[in-house]
Amino acid sequence: MRLVRYAAAAVLIVFTRCSGVQAAKTGVTPALSANQVVIWDYKFKPQALTVPVGTTVNWVNRDMTPHTATHRSFSDEPFDSGNMTANQEYIHTFKKPGTYSYLCVLHQGMTGTIVVQ
Ligand SMILES: [Cu+2]
């Protein structure tokens, strides 16, 4: 009887550990809201986003590392989030149609595009 209880406890522990691993795997990518760019693992997700004129786009940094979303321009609407620390957000409202390429000034391989129609 004592042995059966021990075995049942062992099975429960193994089961709990396995389901814990599965939860961690499915929880890797943070959920995206409409008109939101999530910064995750040194990438802008989605990398390209198309929105109508007048849309407010929200960036949120889910990395522990600071990042920026920066579009420097004299010809259309420049924007610059400045350094976003972990979980910090930045918003910009796009008033003119165009293709806005942007990057993280701290990691210049991190690039994204907002297409405003
Ligand atoms: Cu960065």
Residues whose N, C-alpha, C, O or C-beta is under 5 A from the ligand:
A	BS01	CU	P66 H67 T68 C104 L106 H107 M110
